[in-house]
Amino acid sequence: MLLSINLTFFLFSIFWKIIINLGFGKSFWQITVTFFQKFLIHTARKFASDPRVQKKAKETFHEELKPRAIKAWEEVKPRIKKTQADIKKIVKETNPSQDPQKFAKKTAKRVLNELKDVVKKR
């Protein structure tokens, strides 16, 4: 795999020198970007098909990402329920279908107050 990457870099450098020596205009950038995109896609596919990379990705997901996501969800869940209750309360106080402006003002005020509280906590 390393040989494949080195070979690709070597071919890319030769390609680059040819392009520079020929002095292409706008098409130079189009050719270069297309080549670079194909190179990145090829390299990503090589890495993704490597069993060692797959194993490391699986370990990283289960040991680091998933626990962090669960913890973040548990911290945010009460705030979501509180926001949901607040919006229901605002809907009862102001009839959104008859007075949407009042509903929007109260909701915006509630969101801004929530943001102020979050900023104070940090």
C-alpha positions in Angstrom: 0.0 0.0 0.0 2.9 2.4 0.8 4.4 1.6 -2.5 1.2 2.5 -4.2 1.0 5.8 -2.5 4.7 6.6 -3.2 4.2 5.7 -6.9 1.1 7.9 -7.0 3.1 10.8 -5.6 5.9 10.2 -8.0 3.4 10.2 -11.0 1.8 13.3 -9.6 5.1 15.1 -9.4 6.0 14.1 -13.0 2.5 15.3 -14.1 3.0 18.6 -12.3 6.3 19.2 -14.0 4.9 18.5 -17.4 2.0 20.8 -16.8 4.3 23.6 -15.6 6.7 23.3 -18.5 3.9 23.3 -21.1 2.4 26.4 -19.4 -1.3 25.6 -19.5 -3.8 28.4 -18.7 -7.1 27.8 -17.0 -7.2 24.2 -18.1 -4.1 23.6 -16.0 -6.1 24.1 -12.8 -9.0 22.0 -14.0 -6.6 19.1 -14.9 -4.8 19.4 -11.6 -7.9 19.5 -9.5 -9.4 16.6 -11.3 -6.2 14.6 -10.9 -5.9 15.5 -7.3 -9.6 14.5 -6.6 -9.0 11.1 -8.3 -5.8 10.7 -6.3 -7.7 11.4 -3.0 -10.5 9.1 -3.9 -8.1 6.3 -4.8 -6.1 6.7 -1.6 -9.3 6.8 0.5 -10.5 3.6 -1.1 -7.1 1.9 -0.4 -7.2 2.9 3.2 -10.9 1.9 3.7 -10.2 -1.5 2.3 -7.3 -2.1 4.6 -8.3 -4.5 7.5 -5.9 -2.8 9.9 -7.6 0.6 9.3 -11.0 -0.9 9.6 -10.1 -2.5 12.9 -8.7 0.8 14.3 -11.8 2.7 13.1 -14.0 0.2 14.8 -12.0 0.4 18.1 -12.0 4.2 17.9 -15.8 4.3 17.4 -16.6 2.0 20.3 -14.0 3.3 22.7 -14.1 7.0 22.1 -16.8 8.4 19.9 -19.8 6.3 21.1 -19.3 7.0 24.8 -18.8 10.8 24.1 -22.0 10.8 22.0 -24.0 9.0 24.8 -22.7 11.4 27.4 -23.5 14.5 25.3 -27.0 13.2 24.7 -27.6 12.6 28.4 -26.4 16.2 29.2 -28.6 17.7 26.5 -31.8 15.6 27.0 -33.0 17.6 30.0 -32.5 20.9 28.2 -34.5 19.6 25.2 -37.4 18.5 27.5 -37.3 21.9 29.2 -37.4 23.7 25.8 -40.2 21.5 24.7 -42.2 22.4 27.8 -41.5 26.1 27.4 -42.7 26.1 23.8 -45.9 24.3 24.8 -46.4 26.9 27.5 -45.8 29.7 25.0 -48.3 28.1 22.5 -50.9 28.0 25.3 -50.3 31.6 26.2 -50.3 32.9 22.7 -52.4 31.5 19.9 -49.8 31.2 17.1 -52.4 30.9 14.3 -54.1 34.1 15.3 -51.1 36.1 16.6 -47.9 34.7 15.0 -45.9 37.9 15.8 -46.5 37.6 19.5 -45.6 33.9 19.4 -42.4 34.6 17.4 -41.4 37.4 19.9 -41.9 35.2 22.9 -40.1 32.3 21.4 -37.2 34.4 20.3 -36.9 35.9 23.7 -36.9 32.5 25.3 -34.2 31.3 22.9 -32.0 34.3 23.6 -32.4 33.8 27.4 -31.4 30.2 27.0 -28.3 31.3 25.0 -27.4 33.8 27.8 -27.6 31.0 30.4 -25.5 28.7 28.3 -22.8 31.4 27.9 -22.8 32.2 31.6 -22.3 28.5 32.5 -19.2 28.4 30.3 
